């Protein structure tokens, strides 16, 4: 917690020092927003084979309080954002813990509650913004994980420059992370799912530079270069396009990553090229998508531990990112507003990977079937209340088979 406490004190102290002469300046308070997100989460993961823990089953209630100030007037506007989070255990226990909803202590116990907080100082000049403190990034090279009770957060700084129409430049440095089920910060590490990499996997800072450019009205091109100190370097090139007409709509998404080891290579030798693409056709509430993903090079795909990899075949359980693995996906969705039930949506997808070089074989295979049903109340006292049911069936010849079920009830409240 030492780094987070010092960072938060610096952020808040610096912000108030700048704003003291005009603490209630026009814009800072008038444009402020505050919200409280309530998230009730039940998760059950049943392992169908292999040794070790046979089931993980937990239930928790989360509270996520967010505050976003406006900006003080002047050439350089100053503002402060803050986030406070509380997770409460409703059901868990020894032998069932480890879902990622709640922390697990060294002796195997699960505490009754846990909390964490962060603050961010923000400076805005013209159309550019600098943020220092707690960040929840959504970059292709680093995506914070918000798939459990409370989100994963990072500590660092981010600069976004939007001075030219259609062009956005991003520079950032990340030093620490607070995992989704933890209260204290820690150093960044390399994800090592299925023991893909060797070495200590402890890294230093995560630095990135990127740009995105709207080439055409419906076409975006993006590039990022990231350096995870003493672990890997990674380049990303992405192209997304959206087309609409009387015939429906078609969205295409192409992503390319080039990764190799960096510095002292604490994670061992890394050499990976990942190409993934997804095309989705939409008409009258129906959506049909197809995706394909290819891993090549001498290693699996590297990414920061706890974060989400920006791959089209990263889904509920699998990421399909082993060395030499090739995978495909078929996805179908339907918006039942078209049949008179607004707010109700359905999705299912099937993925299959083959040729994975992992666990002593070069022909490993895995497959996953996901089904999801979600309803969001559209009016009345419960407007905004969402109920989401998620199910995944995962089978593999190099990892443990699992059935995964989740029930998520969320309710956003606007306070300001």
C-alpha positions in Angstrom: 0.0 0.0 0.0 3.0 2.3 0.5 3.2 3.4 -3.2 -0.6 4.0 -3.5 -0.7 6.0 -0.3 2.2 8.2 -1.3 0.8 8.6 -4.9 -2.7 9.5 -3.6 -1.4 12.0 -1.1 0.7 13.6 -3.7 -2.1 13.8 -6.2 -4.7 15.2 -3.8 -2.2 17.6 -2.2 -0.9 18.9 -5.5 -4.5 19.4 -6.7 -5.6 21.3 -3.7 -2.5 23.4 -3.7 -3.2 24.5 -7.2 -6.9 25.2 -6.5 -6.7 26.8 -3.1 -7.0 30.4 -4.4 -10.2 29.5 -6.2 -11.4 26.4 -4.5 -15.0 26.8 -5.6 -14.1 28.1 -9.1 -16.7 27.9 -11.8 -16.5 24.7 -13.6 -14.7 22.6 -10.9 -17.8 22.0 -8.8 -20.5 22.8 -11.3 -19.3 20.2 -13.8 -18.7 17.5 -11.1 -20.2 14.1 -11.3 -20.6 11.3 -8.7 -22.0 7.8 -9.0 -22.3 4.7 -7.0 -22.3 1.3 -8.8 -23.7 -1.6 -6.9 -22.6 -5.0 -8.2 -23.8 -8.3 -6.8 -21.7 -11.2 -8.2 -22.1 -15.0 -7.8 -19.6 -17.3 -9.5 -19.2 -21.1 -9.7 -16.3 -22.8 -11.5 -16.5 -26.6 -11.5 -13.4 -28.4 -12.6 -14.3 -31.6 -14.4 -11.0 -33.4 -14.2 -7.5 -33.3 -12.8 -6.1 -33.0 -9.3 -6.3 -30.0 -7.0 -9.2 -27.9 -6.0 -12.4 -29.3 -7.6 -14.6 -26.3 -7.4 -14.5 -22.6 -6.8 -17.7 -21.0 -5.6 -18.2 -17.5 -4.1 -20.7 -14.7 -3.8 -20.1 -11.1 -3.0 -21.5 -7.6 -3.0 -19.5 -4.7 -4.4 -19.8 -1.0 -4.1 -17.9 1.3 -6.4 -18.1 5.0 -5.7 -16.7 7.4 -8.3 -16.2 11.2 -8.3 -15.2 13.2 -11.3 -14.7 17.0 -10.8 -14.9 19.5 -13.6 -11.9 21.8 -14.4 -10.9 25.1 -13.0 -11.0 28.0 -15.5 -7.9 29.3 -17.2 -5.4 28.2 -19.8 -4.7 25.1 -17.7 -7.7 23.6 -16.0 -7.2 21.5 -12.9 -9.4 18.7 -11.6 -9.5 15.7 -9.4 -11.1 12.2 -9.8 -11.4 9.7 -7.0 -12.6 6.1 -6.7 -13.5 4.2 -3.5 -14.3 0.5 -3.6 -15.7 -2.0 -1.0 -16.3 -5.7 -1.5 -18.3 -7.7 1.0 -18.3 -11.5 1.3 -21.7 -13.1 1.2 -20.6 -16.7 0.8 -17.2 -18.3 0.5 -14.9 -20.6 2.5 -11.8 -22.8 2.5 -11.7 -25.1 -0.5 -14.1 -22.9 -2.5 -12.2 -19.7 -2.7 -10.1 -18.4 -5.6 -12.7 -17.1 -8.0 -11.1 -13.7 -8.2 -14.1 -12.1 -6.5 -12.6 -12.0 -3.0 -9.1 -12.0 -1.5 -7.6 -15.2 -0.1 -5.3 -14.9 2.9 -2.1 -17.0 3.4 -3.9 -19.4 5.6 -6.7 -20.0 3.1 -9.3 -17.9 4.9 -11.4 -15.3 3.1 -11.9 -11.9 4.9 -15.5 -10.6 5.5 -14.7 -7.5 3.4 -12.0 -5.6 1.6 -11.6 -2.1 0.3 -9.3 0.1 -1.8 -9.2 3.6 -3.1 -7.4 5.9 -5.5 -7.2 9.5 -6.6 -6.1 11.1 -9.9 -4.9 14.6 -10.6 -5.9 15.8 -14.0 -4.7 18.9 -16.0 -6.3 20.0 -19.2 -4.9 22.5 -21.7 -6.8 23.1 -25.0 -7.9 19.5 -26.1 -5.1 17.7 -24.3 -5.1 16.1 -20.8 -2.5 14.8 -18.3 -3.7 12.4 -15.6 -1.5 11.3 -12.7 -2.4 8.8 -10.1 -5.0 5.9 -10.3 -5.7 4.8 -13.9 -8.0 2.2 -15.4 -6.5 1.9 -18.9 -8.2 0.6 -22.0 -5.3 0.5 -24.3 -4.6 -2.3 -26.8 -1.3 -3.1 -25.1 -2.8 -2.9 -21.5 -6.5 -3.4 -20.7 -7.6 -3.2 -17.0 -9.7 -6.2 -15.9 -13.2 -5.4 -14.7 -14.6 -8.9 -14.9 -15.2 -9.5 -11.2 -16.6 -7.8 -8.2 -14.2 -4.8 -8.3 -12.0 -3.5 -11.1 -8.3 -3.8 -11.4 -6.5 -0.4 -11.1 -3.0 0.9 -12.0 -0.8 3.7 -10.7 1.0 5.9 -13.1 0.5 8.8 -15.5 -1.1 9.3 -18.9 -1.0 12.1 -21.5 -3.6 12.3 -24.3 -3.1 14.9 -27.0 -6.1 15.7 -29.3 -5.0 18.9 -31.0 -5.4 17.8 -34.6 -8.9 16.7 -35.9 -9.1 12.9 -36.1 -5.7 12.3 -34.5 -5.1 11.3 -30.9 -1.6 10.7 -29.3 -1.2 8.8 -26.1 1.9 8.5 -23.9 1.8 6.7 -20.5 3.9 5.1 -17.8 2.6 2.5 -15.3 4.5 1.6 -12.2 2.2 -0.4 -9.9 -1.0 -2.4 -10.0 -3.8 -3.3 -7.5 -5.4 -6.5 -8.6 -9.2 -6.9 -8.7 -9.3 -9.0 -5.6 -6.6 -7.3 -3.6 -6.3 -4.2 -1.4 -2.5 -3.4 -1.7 -0.4 -2.5 -4.7 2.3 -4.7 -6.2 4.8 -4.6 -9.0 3.8 -5.7 -12.5 4.3 -9.3 -13.6 4.1 -11.3 -16.8 1.0 -13.5 -17.2 2.1 -17.1 -17.1 -1.1 -19.1 -17.9 -0.3 -22.8 -18.4 3.4 -22.1 -17.6 4.0 -20.4 -20.9 7.1 -18.6 -19.8 10.2 -19.2 -17.7 12.1 -17.0 -15.2 10.9 -14.8 -12.4 8.4 -12.9 -14.6 8.8 -9.8 -12.4 9.1 -6.6 -14.5 9.6 -2.9 -14.0 7.7 0.0 -15.4 5.3 -0.3 -18.4 5.8 2.5 -20.9 3.8 3.2 -24.1 3.4 5.6 -26.9 0.4 5.3 -29.3 -1.7 7.1 -31.9 -5.1 6.6 -33.4 -6.3 8.3 -36.5 -9.7 8.4 -38.1 -8.7 7.7 -41.7 -12.3 7.9 -43.1 -15.6 8.7 -41.5 -16.1 5.0 -40.4 -12.5 3.7 -40.4 -10.0 4.0 -37.6 -6.3 3.1 -37.7 -4.3 2.7 -34.5 -0.7 2.0 -33.5 1.0 1.5 -30.1 4.5 0.7 -29.0 4.8 -0.7 -25.4 7.8 -1.6 -23.3 7.4 -3.7 -20.2 10.8 -3.2 -18.6 13.0 -6.3 -18.5 10.2 -8.5 -19.9 9.1 -7.6 -23.4 8.6 -5.0 -26.1 5.4 -5.0 -28.1 4.0 -3.2 -31.2 0.3 -3.1 -32.1 -1.4 -2.2 -35.3 -5.2 -2.2 -35.5 -7.8 -1.4 -38.1 -11.5 -1.1 -37.4 -14.3 -0.3 -39.9 -18.0 0.1 -39.7 -20.4 0.1 -42.6 -24.2 0.7 -42.6 -26.9 0.5 -45.3 -30.3 -0.7 -46.1 -28.8 -4.2 -46.2 -27.8 -3.9 -42.5 -24.4 -3.2 -40.9 -21.0 -4.9 -41.1 -18.2 -4.3 -38.6 -14.6 -5.5 -39.1 -11.8 -5.5 -36.6 -8.2 -6.5 -37.4 -5.4 -6.6 -34.8 -1.7 -7.4 -35.2 0.8 -7.7 -32.3 4.6 -8.1 -32.6 6.4 -9.0 -29.4 9.9 -9.9 -28.3 11.9 -10.0 -25.1 13.4 -6.8 -23.6 16.3 -5.9 -21.3 17.2 -8.7 -18.8 14.3 -10.9 -20.2 13.0 -11.9 -16.7 10.3 -13.9 -18.4 12.7 -15.8 -20.6 12.9 -15.7 -24.4 9.8 -14.0 -26.0 9.1 -14.0 -29.8 5.5 -13.9 -30.8 3.4 -12.6 -33.7 -0.3 -12.5 -33.1 -2.9 -11.8 -35.8 -6.6 -11.8 -34.9 -9.6 -10.6 -36.9 -13.3 -10.4 -36.4 -16.2 -9.6 -38.8 -19.8 -9.1 -37.6 -22.9 -8.7 -39.7 -26.0 -7.1 -38.1 -29.6 -7.0 -39.4 -33.0 -6.6 -37.7 -31.6 -7.3 -34.2 -29.6 -10.3 -35.3 -25.8 -10.3 -35.3 -23.5 -13.0 -36.8 -19.8 -12.9 -36.3 -16.8 -14.9 -37.3 -13.2 -14.6 -35.9 -9.8 -16.1 -36.6 -6.6 -15.9 -34.6 -3.1 -17.1 -35.3 -0.1 -17.3 -33.0 3.4 -17.7 -34.6 7.0 -17.3 -33.5 8.9 -19.1 -30.7 6.6 -18.2 -27.8 3.1 -17.7 -26.6 1.5 -14.2 -26.6 2.8 -12.0 -23.7 0.7 -9.7 -21.6 0.6 -8.2 -18.1 -0.6 -10.5 -15.3 -4.2 -9.8 -14.3 -5.0 -7.7 -17.3 -7.1 -8.6 -20.4 -5.3 -9.4 -23.6 -6.7 -7.4 -26.6 -7.3 -10.5 -28.7 -10.6 -11.2 -30.5 -10.6 -14.8 -29.1 -10.1 -13.8 -25.5 -13.4 -14.8 -24.0 -14.9 -15.9 -20.7 -12.3 -18.6 -19.8 -9.8 -19.0 -22.6 -7.5 -16.6 -24.5 -6.4 -19.1 -27.2 -2.9 -17.6 -27.2 -0.5 -20.5 -26.8 2.6 -20.9 -29.0 1.6 -21.8 -32.6 -2.1 -22.0 -31.8 -4.7 -21.3 -34.4 -8.3 -20.7 -33.3 -11.6 -19.7 -34.8 -14.8 -18.3 -33.4 -18.5 -18.2 -34.4 -20.8 -15.9 -32.6 -24.5 -15.2 -32.7 -26.4 -12.5 -30.8 -30.0 -11.2 -30.8 -31.6 -8.0 -29.4 -35.1 -9.0 -28.3 -36.2 -5.4 -28.5 -37.1 -6.4 -32.1 -39.8 -8.6 -30.7 -41.1 -6.2 -28.1 -38.8 -6.9 -25.1 -36.4 -3.9 -25.0 -33.4 -4.4 -22.7 -33.2 -8.1 -23.2 -30.2 -9.5 -25.2 -28.9 -12.9 -26.0 -25.4 -14.1 -27.1 -23.7 -17.4 -27.7 -20.3 -18.2 -29.2 -18.2 -21.3 -29.9 -14.4 -21.3 -30.2 -11.9 -23.9 -31.1 -8.1 -23.8 -31.0 -5.6 -26.4 -32.4 -1.9 -26.8 -32.9 -0.9 -25.4 -29.6 2.7 -26.0 -28.5 2.2 -26.4 -24.7 2.7 -29.0 -22.0 5.0 -31.2 -24.0 2.8 -31.5 -27.1 2.8 -29.5 -30.3 -0.8 -30.5 -31.1 -2.7 -29.2 -28.2 -6.4 -28.3 -28.6 -9.1 -26.5 -26.7 -12.6 -25.4 -27.2 -15.2 -23.2 -25.4 -18.9 -22.6 -25.6 -20.3 -19.5 -24.0 -24.0 -18.5 -23.5 -25.1 -15.1 -22.1 -28.5 -13.6 -21.4 -28.8 -10.0 -20.1 -31.7 -7.8 -19.2 -31.6 -4.1 -18.3 -34.8 -2.4 -16.9 -35.7 0.4 -19.2 -38.1 2.4 -17.0 -39.7 2.6 -13.6 -38.2 2.5 -10.2 -35.6 -0.1 -11.3 -34.5 1.7 -14.4 -30.8 0.8 -15.2 -30.9 -2.3 -13.0 -29.1 -5.1 -15.0 -29.3 -8.9 -14.6 -26.7 -10.8 -16.5 -26.4 -14.6 -16.7 -23.2 -16.1 -18.1 -22.2 -19.7 -18.7 -19.1 -21.2 -20.2 -18.1 -24.8 -21.0 -14.4 -25.3 -21.5 -12.6 -28.4 -22.7 -8.9 -28.9 -23.4 -6.3 -31.6 -23.7 -3.5 -29.5 -22.0 -5.5 -27.7 -19.2 -8.2 -28.7 -16.8 -11.8 -28.9 -18.2 -14.2 -26.5 -16.4 -17.8 -25.4 -16.4 -18.3 -21.8 -15.3 -21.5 -20.0 -14.3 -22.0 -16.4 -13.2 -24.9 -14.3 -12.1 -24.3 -10.6 -12.0 -26.8 -8.0 -10.8 -25.7 -4.4 -11.3 -27.3 -1.1 -10.4 -25.8 2.3 -11.3 -26.9 5.3 -9.2 -26.2 8.9 -10.2 -25.4 11.0 -7.1 -24.5 14.3 -8.8 
